[in-house]
Amino acid sequence: MTRTLRSAEQLVAAGLAPAAALAELRAVEQRFAVAITPAVQARIGTADDPVGRQYIPHADELRIAPHETDDPTADAPFTPIKGVVHRYPDRALLKPLLACPVYCRFCFRREHVGPDGGLLTDAELDAALDWFARTPAVTEVILTGGDPLMLSARRMAHILDRLCAIPHIATLRIHSRVPVADPGRITPAMLRTLTRETPLYLCVHANHAQEFGADAATSLRALHGAGVVLLGQSVLLAGVNDNAAALEALFRTMLAHRIKPYYLHALDAAPGTARFAVPDARALELLRELRSRVTGLAWPVFVRETPGGGGKRPLGPAWPSQD
C-alpha cells in the first residue's frame, strides 16, 4: 500500500532519492520535517521535476544564508495570544495546528511546522476564539497553520460554529494544500462542515499544473458544489514555475478547476531556501510576458512580505499610461 513518506530511508526505498544521498537527507530531516503523500508521489516524475523539487529534501537546505530567518513574515511580534496573528486592523490569522499533509521545502514556517502537530489545546483554542469575540475590529478570520484541513471535521465544525456565531465576523478564509496534496481528506463530513451561511473562501496552494491529478479534480469539484469559493495562491520558485509557460499552464489549470488565481508570492527568506529564489527583476519580466498570454481571470496579485511584519506589498509590474 502506498503511504506518506516521512524519512530519508523511505524516500530512497521509493526511488525518489539515490542511496548515495542518504546521509545528507538524514541530516536535513533532523532539522526540517519531511512528508510526501501518495497523491503527491503520483505527480512526481523525477526528484528534480517541478513537483519533486517542491517536496523532496535536498542538502542545500542546510546552507543558511545570512539574510534568512526562522520568522521571515514576523508573526511573533503580532501574536496577542497563542494561535492568533493580528497584523492588519480588520483581519487576523487563526493557527489551530502546525501539522501539514506535506512539507514544502521552501515553506516560510518550516522552523515551526512538523509532525508533532502543534495542536492548540482545548483551553488554548477557546482563548483564541474568545479573543476574536472581543475584538470587533476584526471582521475576517484566516485559518492557516500548518494546514487547517488536517483537522477532523468535528474539530473544524467546532471552530467554524464559534466563529460564525460572532456578529462582527463577516468573512472566513482557509489556506490549504489539502485539496491537491491530500484530496482524500475532503470527505462528505468535511464538506458539510464547510457549508456555511457566512461566506467562506478556500485558498488552494499549488505551484505547478502537474500537481493537479484526478483525485484533486474530484475534491475541488466537491468543494465548489458545497458553495466554497475557491481562490489560488502560489509561490514563484526557481526550477518550478519561473517561466511564462509554466505560470500560464498553472493559472489556466486553476481556472479549469474553478479556482481564481489570487496571490503569486515572492519567496520568503526562510532558512535554507535560497535555491528557490527568483530575482524580482526576473519576476516582473515574467509577469509582463504573461500579461499578453492569459485572461484577466487568470491574473494574480504578485506580492512580497515587507520586512518586519509590514504585510504584503504588491510588486507590480507597473504598466505605461494609455493616454
SULLIN-V508079 format. One record per backbone hydrogen bond with DSSP energy under -0.5 kcal/mol. NH is the residue of the N-H (numbers start at 1). CO is the residue of the C=O. E is the energy in kcal/mol with one decimal. If there is no record, write none. Layout:
NH/CO/E  NH/CO/E
This chain:
5/36/-2.4  11/7/-2.0  12/8/-2.3  13/9/-2.5  14/10/-1.9  15/12/-1.4  16/11/-2.4  17/11/-0.8  21/18/-1.6  22/19/-1.7  25/21/-2.6  26/22/-2.5  27/23/-1.8  28/24/-1.9  29/25/-2.6  30/26/-1.1  31/27/-0.5  31/28/-1.6  32/28/-2.9  36/5/-1.6  40/181/-0.5  41/37/-2.7  42/38/-2.0  43/40/-1.4  44/40/-0.6  44/41/-1.1  49/46/-1.6  53/49/-2.8  54/51/-0.9  55/51/-1.0  55/52/-0.7  56/52/-2.8  57/55/-0.5  61/58/-2.1  62/59/-1.9  63/60/-1.8  64/62/-0.9  65/63/-0.6  68/65/-1.6  69/269/-2.6  72/69/-0.7  74/71/-1.8  78/75/-1.7  79/76/-1.5  80/78/-0.8  81/84/-0.5  84/81/-2.2  85/93/-1.6  86/78/-3.4  87/85/-0.6  88/91/-0.8  91/88/-0.7  92/140/-1.8  93/85/-3.0  94/142/-2.7  95/83/-3.5  96/94/-0.7  96/144/-0.6  97/144/-0.5  98/117/-4.2  99/117/-0.8  103/35/-1.6  104/102/-0.6  105/54/-3.0  107/104/-1.3  110/107/-1.1  112/109/-2.1  113/109/-2.3  114/98/-1.5  117/114/-1.8  120/96/-2.5  125/121/-2.9  126/122/-2.5  127/123/-2.1  128/124/-2.2  129/125/-2.7  130/126/-2.4  131/127/-1.7  132/128/-1.7  133/129/-1.9  134/130/-1.7  135/132/-1.4  138/135/-1.7  139/90/-2.5  139/137/-0.7  140/90/-1.5  141/171/-2.0  142/92/-2.5  143/141/-0.6  143/173/-3.6  144/94/-2.3  144/142/-0.6  147/99/-3.0  148/146/-0.6  148/175/-0.7  150/147/-2.1  151/148/-2.0  156/152/-2.6  157/153/-2.4  158/154/-2.0  159/155/-2.1  160/156/-2.8  161/157/-2.9  162/158/-2.0  163/159/-2.4  164/160/-3.0  165/161/-1.1  166/163/-1.5  167/165/-0.6  169/166/-1.6  170/139/-2.4  170/168/-0.8  171/139/-1.9  172/199/-2.5  173/141/-2.5  174/201/-2.5  175/143/-2.4  176/203/-2.6  180/177/-1.4  181/177/-3.1  182/178/-2.5  185/182/-2.2  186/183/-1.9  187/185/-2.0  191/187/-2.5  192/188/-2.3  193/189/-1.9  194/190/-2.1  195/191/-0.8  195/192/-0.6  196/194/-0.8  199/170/-0.6  201/172/-2.6  202/229/-3.1  203/174/-3.3  203/201/-0.6  204/202/-0.8  204/231/-3.4  205/176/-2.6  205/203/-0.5  206/204/-0.6  206/233/-1.6  211/208/-1.9  212/209/-1.6  213/211/-1.0  217/213/-2.0  218/214/-1.9  219/215/-2.3  220/216/-2.6  221/217/-2.2  222/218/-2.1  223/219/-2.3  224/220/-2.4  225/221/-2.3  226/222/-1.4  227/224/-1.6  228/223/-2.1  229/200/-1.8  231/202/-2.7  231/229/-0.5  232/260/-2.5  233/204/-2.2  234/263/-2.2  236/265/-2.9  237/235/-0.6  238/276/-2.4  240/237/-1.9  241/237/-2.1  242/237/-0.7  243/241/-1.1  247/243/-2.1  248/244/-2.7  249/245/-2.4  250/246/-2.4  251/247/-2.7  252/248/-2.4  253/249/-2.2  254/250/-2.4  255/251/-2.2  256/252/-2.1  257/253/-1.2  257/254/-0.9  258/255/-2.0  259/254/-2.8  260/230/-2.1  260/258/-0.5  261/259/-0.7  262/232/-2.8  263/232/-1.8  264/301/-2.7  265/234/-3.4  266/303/-3.0  270/268/-2.3  273/270/-1.3  276/273/-2.2  277/274/-1.7  283/279/-2.3  284/280/-2.5  285/281/-1.7  286/282/-2.2  287/283/-2.1  288/284/-2.2  289/285/-2.2  290/286/-2.6  291/287/-2.0  292/288/-0.7  292/289/-0.7  293/290/-2.3  294/290/-1.3  298/295/-1.7  299/296/-1.6  300/298/-0.7  301/262/-2.6  302/300/-0.5  303/264/-2.3  303/301/-0.6  304/313/-1.7  306/311/-2.8  309/306/-1.2  310/306/-1.0  311/306/-0.6  313/304/-2.6  315/302/-2.7  316/302/-0.5
